[in-house]
Amino acid sequence: MPPNEPPPRGVFESLRRLCDAGLGLLQNRVELLAVEIQEEKVRLVRVLILAGAMVLLGNMAAVLGTATIVVLVDKSAQVPVLIALSVFYLLAALAAFLALRKLLRAGPPPLNDTVSELKKDRDWLNSRK
């Protein structure tokens, strides 16, 4: 065998390289899927913001209706009723805000464990050289 030729590769080396290439392809696809899921999360947040605006405007209509009721109530009860309703609406809005913020807190990236496991598989295959 001339010194310039690469040594012959065995079946296991070829299989290892094939598995490495396959896992690399699979890893790229899963990472792409994770990016697409992240984009969908952003779209969902936009939808939720628009829905929140709709709810806010609906609540404004409810507040104006409440204010109308307060105006129609006896003069001595107007201020306490208006204060009580305002505090109620403020607390309800704060509770909704806190619940939404908790729901949208960023956690680990989507499919993070899957991508990590695929990287471990590739590293293991590469270490078997």
Secondary structure, 3 states (H helix, E strand, C coil): CCCCCCCCCCHHHHHHHHHHHHHHHHHHHHHHHHHHHHHHHHHHHHHHHHHHHHHHHHHHHHHHHHHHHHHHCCHHHHHHHHHHHHHHHHHHHHHHHHHHHHHHCCCCCCCHHHHHHHHHHHHHHHHCC
